[in-house]
Amino acid sequence: MRDDTPADRPLRLADAVAIAFPLGGMTVAGLRRERDAGRLVVERIAGKEFVTLAAIDDMRTKCRDERKAPPSTSVK
C-alpha cells in the first residue's frame, strides 16, 4: 500500500489526503464532500473523523466515470 500504511489503519483526513493523493488533486474538504454524497465511509471517534485507505479505494471505485455506449445515430 502507499507509504507502507496498512489499508485498514484509521487516519485523520489530512493525513489520508497526503498519503492517498501525494501529488494533490484532493483536499480534506473534497473528502468531506464525498462523505456527504455517501461515497466515502468515515469513522467518527471522539468527535474526530478518520478514514482508511481501503475506504478511499472503495470511494475511487464508486467515482469512476463508466463510459456508456453512445446512442444509435442511424438515420431513417
Backbone atoms as SQL, in Angstrom:
CREATE TABLE atoms (id INTEGER PRIMARY KEY, chain TEXT, resi INTEGER, resn TEXT, atom TEXT, x REAL, y REAL, z REAL);
INSERT INTO atoms VALUES
  (1, 'A', 1, 'MET', 'N', 0.849, -1.179, 0.000),
  (2, 'A', 1, 'MET', 'CA', 0.000, 0.000, 0.000),
  (3, 'A', 1, 'MET', 'C', 0.891, 1.239, 0.000),
  (4, 'A', 2, 'ARG', 'N', 0.339, 2.328, -0.344),
  (5, 'A', 2, 'ARG', 'CA', 1.100, 3.569, -0.394),
  (6, 'A', 2, 'ARG', 'C', 1.719, 3.877, 0.965),
  (7, 'A', 3, 'ASP', 'N', 2.956, 4.326, 0.932),
  (8, 'A', 3, 'ASP', 'CA', 3.632, 4.788, 2.141),
  (9, 'A', 3, 'ASP', 'C', 3.738, 3.692, 3.200),
  (10, 'A', 4, 'ASP', 'N', 3.555, 2.425, 2.835),
  (11, 'A', 4, 'ASP', 'CA', 3.583, 1.293, 3.770),
  (12, 'A', 4, 'ASP', 'C', 2.556, 1.406, 4.888),
  (13, 'A', 5, 'THR', 'N', 1.533, 2.215, 4.707),
  (14, 'A', 5, 'THR', 'CA', 0.465, 2.355, 5.689),
  (15, 'A', 5, 'THR', 'C', -0.550, 1.245, 5.447),
  (16, 'A', 6, 'PRO', 'N', -0.881, 0.460, 6.478),
  (17, 'A', 6, 'PRO', 'CA', -1.883, -0.596, 6.295),
  (18, 'A', 6, 'PRO', 'C', -3.216, -0.017, 5.816),
  (19, 'A', 7, 'ALA', 'N', -3.885, -0.749, 4.925),
  (20, 'A', 7, 'ALA', 'CA', -5.125, -0.275, 4.316),
  (21, 'A', 7, 'ALA', 'C', -6.239, -0.065, 5.326),
  (22, 'A', 8, 'ASP', 'N', -6.157, -0.761, 6.467),
  (23, 'A', 8, 'ASP', 'CA', -7.241, -0.654, 7.444),
  (24, 'A', 8, 'ASP', 'C', -6.912, 0.252, 8.632),
  (25, 'A', 9, 'ARG', 'N', -5.794, 0.943, 8.578),
  (26, 'A', 9, 'ARG', 'CA', -5.419, 1.842, 9.681),
  (27, 'A', 9, 'ARG', 'C', -6.226, 3.132, 9.592),
  (28, 'A', 10, 'PRO', 'N', -6.908, 3.524, 10.690),
  (29, 'A', 10, 'PRO', 'CA', -7.647, 4.788, 10.668),
  (30, 'A', 10, 'PRO', 'C', -6.684, 5.976, 10.629),
  (31, 'A', 11, 'LEU', 'N', -6.956, 6.894, 9.718),
  (32, 'A', 11, 'LEU', 'CA', -6.123, 8.086, 9.544),
  (33, 'A', 11, 'LEU', 'C', -6.999, 9.324, 9.628),
  (34, 'A', 12, 'ARG', 'N', -6.445, 10.389, 10.172),
  (35, 'A', 12, 'ARG', 'CA', -7.140, 11.671, 10.103),
  (36, 'A', 12, 'ARG', 'C', -7.230, 12.058, 8.638),
  (37, 'A', 13, 'LEU', 'N', -8.253, 12.824, 8.275),
  (38, 'A', 13, 'LEU', 'CA', -8.491, 13.146, 6.875),
  (39, 'A', 13, 'LEU', 'C', -7.286, 13.807, 6.211),
  (40, 'A', 14, 'ALA', 'N', -6.652, 14.734, 6.896),
  (41, 'A', 14, 'ALA', 'CA', -5.495, 15.431, 6.312),
  (42, 'A', 14, 'ALA', 'C', -4.352, 14.456, 6.030),
  (43, 'A', 15, 'ASP', 'N', -4.132, 13.505, 6.932),
  (44, 'A', 15, 'ASP', 'CA', -3.072, 12.517, 6.724),
  (45, 'A', 15, 'ASP', 'C', -3.431, 11.586, 5.567),
  (46, 'A', 16, 'ALA', 'N', -4.706, 11.204, 5.478),
  (47, 'A', 16, 'ALA', 'CA', -5.157, 10.326, 4.399),
  (48, 'A', 16, 'ALA', 'C', -4.990, 11.004, 3.042),
  (49, 'A', 17, 'VAL', 'N', -5.296, 12.289, 2.971),
  (50, 'A', 17, 'VAL', 'CA', -5.128, 13.031, 1.714),
  (51, 'A', 17, 'VAL', 'C', -3.654, 13.036, 1.308),
  (52, 'A', 18, 'ALA', 'N', -2.776, 13.285, 2.265),
  (53, 'A', 18, 'ALA', 'CA', -1.340, 13.350, 1.959),
  (54, 'A', 18, 'ALA', 'C', -0.805, 12.011, 1.463),
  (55, 'A', 19, 'ILE', 'N', -1.336, 10.903, 1.999),
  (56, 'A', 19, 'ILE', 'CA', -0.849, 9.584, 1.605),
  (57, 'A', 19, 'ILE', 'C', -1.506, 9.112, 0.309),
  (58, 'A', 20, 'ALA', 'N', -2.831, 9.246, 0.226),
  (59, 'A', 20, 'ALA', 'CA', -3.561, 8.694, -0.924),
  (60, 'A', 20, 'ALA', 'C', -3.458, 9.557, -2.176),
  (61, 'A', 21, 'PHE', 'N', -3.217, 10.859, -1.995),
  (62, 'A', 21, 'PHE', 'CA', -3.129, 11.783, -3.126),
  (63, 'A', 21, 'PHE', 'C', -1.865, 12.635, -2.985),
  (64, 'A', 22, 'PRO', 'N', -0.693, 11.999, -3.058),
  (65, 'A', 22, 'PRO', 'CA', 0.551, 12.723, -2.777),
  (66, 'A', 22, 'PRO', 'C', 0.860, 13.846, -3.763),
  (67, 'A', 23, 'LEU', 'N', 0.282, 13.803, -4.943),
  (68, 'A', 23, 'LEU', 'CA', 0.536, 14.862, -5.924),
  (69, 'A', 23, 'LEU', 'C', -0.562, 15.920, -5.920),
  (70, 'A', 24, 'GLY', 'N', -1.465, 15.844, -4.976),
  (71, 'A', 24, 'GLY', 'CA', -2.543, 16.820, -4.879),
  (72, 'A', 24, 'GLY', 'C', -3.786, 16.363, -5.611),
  (73, 'A', 25, 'GLY', 'N', -4.682, 17.294, -5.820),
  (74, 'A', 25, 'GLY', 'CA', -5.919, 16.985, -6.526),
  (75, 'A', 25, 'GLY', 'C', -7.079, 16.694, -5.600),
  (76, 'A', 26, 'MET', 'N', -6.821, 16.357, -4.366),
  (77, 'A', 26, 'MET', 'CA', -7.876, 16.101, -3.389),
  (78, 'A', 26, 'MET', 'C', -7.527, 16.835, -2.108),
  (79, 'A', 27, 'THR', 'N', -8.567, 17.331, -1.459),
  (80, 'A', 27, 'THR', 'CA', -8.386, 18.057, -0.195),
  (81, 'A', 27, 'THR', 'C', -9.252, 17.411, 0.869),
  (82, 'A', 28, 'VAL', 'N', -9.075, 17.856, 2.101),
  (83, 'A', 28, 'VAL', 'CA', -9.930, 17.398, 3.196),
  (84, 'A', 28, 'VAL', 'C', -11.378, 17.761, 2.890),
  (85, 'A', 29, 'ALA', 'N', -11.600, 18.960, 2.374),
  (86, 'A', 29, 'ALA', 'CA', -12.960, 19.373, 2.019),
  (87, 'A', 29, 'ALA', 'C', -13.538, 18.453, 0.947),
  (88, 'A', 30, 'GLY', 'N', -12.714, 18.017, 0.012),
  (89, 'A', 30, 'GLY', 'CA', -13.166, 17.089, -1.028),
  (90, 'A', 30, 'GLY', 'C', -13.576, 15.752, -0.437),
  (91, 'A', 31, 'LEU', 'N', -12.809, 15.247, 0.530),
  (92, 'A', 31, 'LEU', 'CA', -13.189, 14.004, 1.195),
  (93, 'A', 31, 'LEU', 'C', -14.508, 14.174, 1.936),
  (94, 'A', 32, 'ARG', 'N', -14.687, 15.329, 2.560),
  (95, 'A', 32, 'ARG', 'CA', -15.961, 15.575, 3.253),
  (96, 'A', 32, 'ARG', 'C', -17.130, 15.619, 2.278),
  (97, 'A', 33, 'ARG', 'N', -16.917, 16.184, 1.096),
  (98, 'A', 33, 'ARG', 'CA', -17.985, 16.191, 0.083),
  (99, 'A', 33, 'ARG', 'C', -18.333, 14.773, -0.345),
  (100, 'A', 34, 'GLU', 'N', -17.313, 13.937, -0.512),
  (101, 'A', 34, 'GLU', 'CA', -17.557, 12.547, -0.873),
  (102, 'A', 34, 'GLU', 'C', -18.272, 11.808, 0.259),
  (103, 'A', 35, 'ARG', 'N', -17.918, 12.124, 1.490),
  (104, 'A', 35, 'ARG', 'CA', -18.618, 11.554, 2.648),
  (105, 'A', 35, 'ARG', 'C', -20.088, 11.947, 2.616),
  (106, 'A', 36, 'ASP', 'N', -20.344, 13.223, 2.389),
  (107, 'A', 36, 'ASP', 'CA', -21.722, 13.728, 2.375),
  (108, 'A', 36, 'ASP', 'C', -22.532, 13.135, 1.225),
  (109, 'A', 37, 'ALA', 'N', -21.856, 12.804, 0.122),
  (110, 'A', 37, 'ALA', 'CA', -22.525, 12.207, -1.032),
  (111, 'A', 37, 'ALA', 'C', -22.733, 10.696, -0.842),
  (112, 'A', 38, 'GLY', 'N', -22.189, 10.147, 0.235),
  (113, 'A', 38, 'GLY', 'CA', -22.373, 8.729, 0.515),
  (114, 'A', 38, 'GLY', 'C', -21.390, 7.813, -0.184),
  (115, 'A', 39, 'ARG', 'N', -20.347, 8.368, -0.756),
  (116, 'A', 39, 'ARG', 'CA', -19.363, 7.543, -1.461),
  (117, 'A', 39, 'ARG', 'C', -18.136, 7.211, -0.618),
  (118, 'A', 40, 'LEU', 'N', -17.993, 7.841, 0.544),
  (119, 'A', 40, 'LEU', 'CA', -16.830, 7.602, 1.404),
  (120, 'A', 40, 'LEU', 'C', -17.296, 7.286, 2.817),
  (121, 'A', 41, 'VAL', 'N', -16.828, 6.161, 3.344),
  (122, 'A', 41, 'VAL', 'CA', -17.149, 5.770, 4.716),
  (123, 'A', 41, 'VAL', 'C', -16.130, 6.414, 5.647),
  (124, 'A', 42, 'VAL', 'N', -16.625, 7.202, 6.574),
  (125, 'A', 42, 'VAL', 'CA', -15.781, 7.902, 7.543),
  (126, 'A', 42, 'VAL', 'C', -16.198, 7.457, 8.937),
  (127, 'A', 43, 'GLU', 'N', -15.221, 7.245, 9.803),
  (128, 'A', 43, 'GLU', 'CA', -15.490, 6.894, 11.199),
  (129, 'A', 43, 'GLU', 'C', -15.339, 8.155, 12.047),
  (130, 'A', 44, 'ARG', 'N', -16.276, 8.363, 12.951),
  (131, 'A', 44, 'ARG', 'CA', -16.176, 9.490, 13.873),
  (132, 'A', 44, 'ARG', 'C', -15.871, 8.913, 15.251),
  (133, 'A', 45, 'ILE', 'N', -14.684, 9.222, 15.750),
  (134, 'A', 45, 'ILE', 'CA', -14.231, 8.742, 17.051),
  (135, 'A', 45, 'ILE', 'C', -13.874, 9.945, 17.898),
  (136, 'A', 46, 'ALA', 'N', -14.513, 10.069, 19.038),
  (137, 'A', 46, 'ALA', 'CA', -14.263, 11.190, 19.958),
  (138, 'A', 46, 'ALA', 'C', -14.390, 12.529, 19.238),
  (139, 'A', 47, 'GLY', 'N', -15.355, 12.616, 18.332),
  (140, 'A', 47, 'GLY', 'CA', -15.606, 13.868, 17.626),
  (141, 'A', 47, 'GLY', 'C', -14.645, 14.172, 16.494),
  (142, 'A', 48, 'LYS', 'N', -13.752, 13.236, 16.202),
  (143, 'A', 48, 'LYS', 'CA', -12.790, 13.436, 15.116),
  (144, 'A', 48, 'LYS', 'C', -13.089, 12.446, 14.010),
  (145, 'A', 49, 'GLU', 'N', -12.850, 12.845, 12.756),
  (146, 'A', 49, 'GLU', 'CA', -13.128, 11.992, 11.619),
  (147, 'A', 49, 'GLU', 'C', -11.875, 11.251, 11.169),
  (148, 'A', 50, 'PHE', 'N', -12.060, 9.957, 10.931),
  (149, 'A', 50, 'PHE', 'CA', -10.990, 9.090, 10.466),
  (150, 'A', 50, 'PHE', 'C', -11.472, 8.345, 9.234),
  (151, 'A', 51, 'VAL', 'N', -10.534, 8.011, 8.369),
  (152, 'A', 51, 'VAL', 'CA', -10.826, 7.251, 7.160),
  (153, 'A', 51, 'VAL', 'C', -9.676, 6.284, 6.938),
  (154, 'A', 52, 'THR', 'N', -9.967, 5.184, 6.262),
  (155, 'A', 52, 'THR', 'CA', -8.900, 4.230, 5.930),
  (156, 'A', 52, 'THR', 'C', -8.563, 4.355, 4.443),
  (157, 'A', 53, 'LEU', 'N', -7.380, 3.901, 4.090),
  (158, 'A', 53, 'LEU', 'CA', -7.003, 3.901, 2.679),
  (159, 'A', 53, 'LEU', 'C', -7.879, 2.938, 1.893),
  (160, 'A', 54, 'ALA', 'N', -8.346, 1.867, 2.538),
  (161, 'A', 54, 'ALA', 'CA', -9.271, 0.943, 1.877),
  (162, 'A', 54, 'ALA', 'C', -10.581, 1.653, 1.542),
  (163, 'A', 55, 'ALA', 'N', -11.072, 2.496, 2.450),
  (164, 'A', 55, 'ALA', 'CA', -12.302, 3.247, 2.185),
  (165, 'A', 55, 'ALA', 'C', -12.098, 4.234, 1.041),
  (166, 'A', 56, 'ILE', 'N', -10.923, 4.824, 0.957),
  (167, 'A', 56, 'ILE', 'CA', -10.629, 5.737, -0.154),
  (168, 'A', 56, 'ILE', 'C', -10.589, 4.960, -1.466),
  (169, 'A', 57, 'ASP', 'N', -10.012, 3.758, -1.452),
  (170, 'A', 57, 'ASP', 'CA', -10.011, 2.933, -2.664),
  (171, 'A', 57, 'ASP', 'C', -11.440, 2.594, -3.090),
  (172, 'A', 58, 'ASP', 'N', -12.305, 2.269, -2.122),
  (173, 'A', 58, 'ASP', 'CA', -13.717, 1.994, -2.434),
  (174, 'A', 58, 'ASP', 'C', -14.379, 3.227, -3.030),
  (175, 'A', 59, 'MET', 'N', -14.101, 4.396, -2.459),
  (176, 'A', 59, 'MET', 'CA', -14.661, 5.644, -2.970),
  (177, 'A', 59, 'MET', 'C', -14.225, 5.868, -4.413),
  (178, 'A', 60, 'ARG', 'N', -12.964, 5.632, -4.693),
  (179, 'A', 60, 'ARG', 'CA', -12.453, 5.834, -6.048),
  (180, 'A', 60, 'ARG', 'C', -13.163, 4.914, -7.034),
  (181, 'A', 61, 'THR', 'N', -13.450, 3.687, -6.619),
  (182, 'A', 61, 'THR', 'CA', -14.194, 2.770, -7.477),
  (183, 'A', 61, 'THR', 'C', -15.589, 3.317, -7.766),
  (184, 'A', 62, 'LYS', 'N', -16.250, 3.833, -6.739),
  (185, 'A', 62, 'LYS', 'CA', -17.597, 4.390, -6.903),
  (186, 'A', 62, 'LYS', 'C', -17.591, 5.641, -7.781),
  (187, 'A', 63, 'CYS', 'N', -16.483, 6.355, -7.810),
  (188, 'A', 63, 'CYS', 'CA', -16.399, 7.615, -8.552),
  (189, 'A', 63, 'CYS', 'C', -15.952, 7.438, -10.001),
  (190, 'A', 64, 'ARG', 'N', -15.601, 6.226, -10.382),
  (191, 'A', 64, 'ARG', 'CA', -15.121, 6.031, -11.756),
  (192, 'A', 64, 'ARG', 'C', -16.197, 6.404, -12.751),
  (193, 'A', 65, 'ASP', 'N', -15.779, 7.083, -13.790),
  (194, 'A', 65, 'ASP', 'CA', -16.683, 7.514, -14.852),
  (195, 'A', 65, 'ASP', 'C', -16.818, 6.375, -15.845),
  (196, 'A', 66, 'GLU', 'N', -17.868, 5.605, -15.696),
  (197, 'A', 66, 'GLU', 'CA', -18.104, 4.490, -16.610),
  (198, 'A', 66, 'GLU', 'C', -18.712, 5.043, -17.889),
  (199, 'A', 67, 'ARG', 'N', -18.013, 4.862, -18.972),
  (200, 'A', 67, 'ARG', 'CA', -18.489, 5.348, -20.264),
  (201, 'A', 67, 'ARG', 'C', -19.636, 4.475, -20.739),
  (202, 'A', 68, 'LYS', 'N', -20.705, 5.113, -21.148),
  (203, 'A', 68, 'LYS', 'CA', -21.851, 4.395, -21.676),
  (204, 'A', 68, 'LYS', 'C', -21.737, 4.326, -23.193),
  (205, 'A', 69, 'ALA', 'N', -22.344, 3.306, -23.771),
  (206, 'A', 69, 'ALA', 'CA', -22.341, 3.170, -25.219),
  (207, 'A', 69, 'ALA', 'C', -23.123, 4.333, -25.806),
  (208, 'A', 70, 'PRO', 'N', -22.612, 4.912, -26.888),
  (209, 'A', 70, 'PRO', 'CA', -23.326, 6.048, -27.491),
  (210, 'A', 70, 'PRO', 'C', -24.675, 5.574, -28.041),
  (211, 'A', 71, 'PRO', 'N', -25.671, 6.442, -28.017),
  (212, 'A', 71, 'PRO', 'CA', -26.965, 6.055, -28.560),
  (213, 'A', 71, 'PRO', 'C', -26.854, 5.839, -30.074),
  (214, 'A', 72, 'SER', 'N', -27.758, 5.080, -30.585),
  (215, 'A', 72, 'SER', 'CA', -27.763, 4.804, -32.023),
  (216, 'A', 72, 'SER', 'C', -27.950, 6.110, -32.789),
  (217, 'A', 73, 'THR', 'N', -27.161, 6.271, -33.838),
  (218, 'A', 73, 'THR', 'CA', -27.241, 7.507, -34.627),
  (219, 'A', 73, 'THR', 'C', -27.713, 7.228, -36.059),
  (220, 'A', 74, 'SER', 'N', -28.258, 6.043, -36.228),
  (221, 'A', 74, 'SER', 'CA', -28.712, 5.723, -37.597),
  (222, 'A', 74, 'SER', 'C', -29.893, 6.613, -37.963),
  (223, 'A', 75, 'VAL', 'N', -29.886, 7.067, -39.192),
  (224, 'A', 75, 'VAL', 'CA', -30.916, 7.974, -39.706),
  (225, 'A', 75, 'VAL', 'C', -31.843, 7.182, -40.610),
  (226, 'A', 76, 'LYS', 'N', -33.114, 7.419, -40.455),
  (227, 'A', 76, 'LYS', 'CA', -34.085, 6.714, -41.310),
  (228, 'A', 76, 'LYS', 'C', -34.381, 7.489, -42.552);
